[in-house]
């Protein structure tokens, strides 16, 4: 388990920026799962990917509420082009052109691991994110659960 940071507290703007960065990744995931569901021919996989995209829509809405509660504007409806973690979801988009379910799922695992890393970073920063730690933890657990299901599908194939 990661240790809790004890450094000086962040400003309200920095906390908002942390949440906005996570929101970008969640929206990237939403779009990635939706695109993946359109790229597969498997009805079972299509249903799973659509459901997971729907979960990311809920996560994004919840994050927006927390951003607004801190006085920020959560205007990101789509993914973003900022930050290194975003690039993980770009790999997912490249895999779609192959229409190979295994390649799509493998690319999604990269995106999901990047999202989990961002959640872990914010959760470890308990002092600054204590008022939304429950939300972050629940969402992180949901992403981890999706990743586990994806990894099982890769092994089963």
C-alpha angles and dihedrals in degrees: 000000000000119000121247115253116242098187124125116298121267124241120255088254092054091050090050090050090051090054093044090053089053091046090056090054093046090051090047087054092048091053092041093053092045092051091046091052089054092048098053126081093201109103092203093052091042090056093048093048092047091049091050091049087053091053089054089053088057092046091051091051091050092048091050090055091054092046091051091046087060091050098259132127116243100198098148109115095157136041122279143233096223128101135021096265091063089065090069090068091048087066088058091056091051091053092058093072089067093053085213108144093205093052091047092050092047090051091049091055089060091052093046093050089053091051092048090051090054092049090048090051092053094042090052088055090069096156092061098036102036095119092059101028091111091055093046092048094048092048092046090052090051092052091047090051091052090049091052091051091049092049090051090053090052092051093046094055 
